[in-house]
Structure formats: C-alpha cells, structure tokens
Amino acid sequence: MLEKATWRTEWKHGVIVTGIGVLLLAMGSCAGGAQKPAPTVTPDQVRSNADKGFEKLKQEEKNRAVDSGVGPY
C-alpha cells in the first residue's frame, strides 16, 4: 500500500515538474523573438495630428457652448 502512495506522489511531482518546464520554455521562446522597429513619425505628421486634435477640441467647445446656451470664452 505504501509503495502505491509513493509511486503516485512521484508521478504527480513528475507531472508538475514537466508542466513547469514546458511553461518556462514557452515563456522563453516568446521573449526571445525579434523585436519590431518602432514606426517613425515625421515632424509634419506630428504637426498634422496636433492640428486635427486642436480643431476637434474647438468644435467640441463650440458644441458644448451651443448646447448649454452660454457663449464661448
């Protein structure tokens, strides 16, 4: 009876160790991948995006002023 309990315990430990090993290999393979270069943004693109954002902000401010019945600042 004691031999069966020992065999089951050893088998469970083996499964656990194998699972941990597979997990570590999977994590290592994901971390070891080649990194992609970051996209480069030109100053003109930054300026254009900022202008669009500012125009959107001004439009939202106008809409808010119209909805509340209060004039713009």
C-alpha positions as CSV (number, residue, x, y, z in Angstrom):
1,M,0.0,0.0,0.0
2,L,2.8,2.4,0.9
3,E,4.5,1.7,-2.4
4,K,1.4,2.7,-4.4
5,A,1.2,6.0,-2.5
6,T,4.9,6.7,-3.1
7,W,4.5,5.9,-6.8
8,R,1.5,8.2,-7.2
9,T,3.3,11.0,-5.3
10,E,6.4,10.7,-7.5
11,W,4.2,10.6,-10.7
12,K,2.4,13.8,-9.6
13,H,5.7,15.5,-8.9
14,G,7.0,14.5,-12.3
15,V,3.9,15.9,-14.0
16,I,4.3,19.2,-12.1
17,V,8.0,19.5,-13.0
18,T,7.2,18.7,-16.6
19,G,4.4,21.3,-16.7
20,I,6.7,24.0,-15.2
21,G,9.4,23.1,-17.7
22,V,7.0,23.5,-20.6
23,L,5.8,26.8,-19.3
24,L,9.3,28.1,-18.9
25,L,10.2,27.0,-22.5
26,A,7.1,28.7,-23.9
27,M,7.9,31.9,-22.0
28,G,11.5,31.9,-23.2
29,S,10.5,31.4,-26.8
30,C,8.1,34.3,-26.7
31,A,10.6,36.6,-25.1
32,G,13.4,35.6,-27.5
33,G,11.6,36.7,-30.6
34,A,13.0,39.5,-32.8
35,Q,11.6,42.9,-31.8
36,K,9.9,45.0,-34.5
37,P,11.3,48.5,-35.0
38,A,9.1,51.4,-33.8
39,P,7.4,53.3,-36.6
40,T,9.0,56.6,-37.3
41,V,6.8,59.7,-37.3
42,T,7.9,62.8,-39.1
43,P,7.5,66.3,-37.6
44,D,4.9,67.1,-40.3
45,Q,2.8,64.1,-39.2
46,V,3.0,65.2,-35.6
47,R,2.0,68.8,-36.6
48,S,-0.9,67.5,-38.7
49,N,-2.2,65.2,-35.9
50,A,-1.9,68.1,-33.4
51,D,-3.8,70.4,-35.7
52,K,-6.6,67.8,-36.2
53,G,-6.8,67.4,-32.5
54,F,-7.0,71.1,-31.8
55,E,-9.7,71.6,-34.5
56,K,-11.7,68.7,-32.9
57,L,-11.3,70.3,-29.5
58,K,-12.5,73.7,-30.8
59,Q,-15.5,72.0,-32.4
60,E,-16.4,70.2,-29.2
61,E,-16.1,73.5,-27.3
62,K,-18.5,75.2,-29.7
63,N,-21.0,72.4,-29.5
64,R,-20.9,72.5,-25.7
65,A,-21.4,76.3,-25.7
66,V,-24.4,75.9,-28.1
67,D,-26.0,73.1,-26.0
68,S,-25.7,75.0,-22.7
69,G,-26.8,78.3,-24.1
70,V,-23.6,80.0,-22.9
71,G,-21.3,81.9,-25.3
72,P,-17.7,80.8,-25.9
73,Y,-15.0,82.1,-23.6
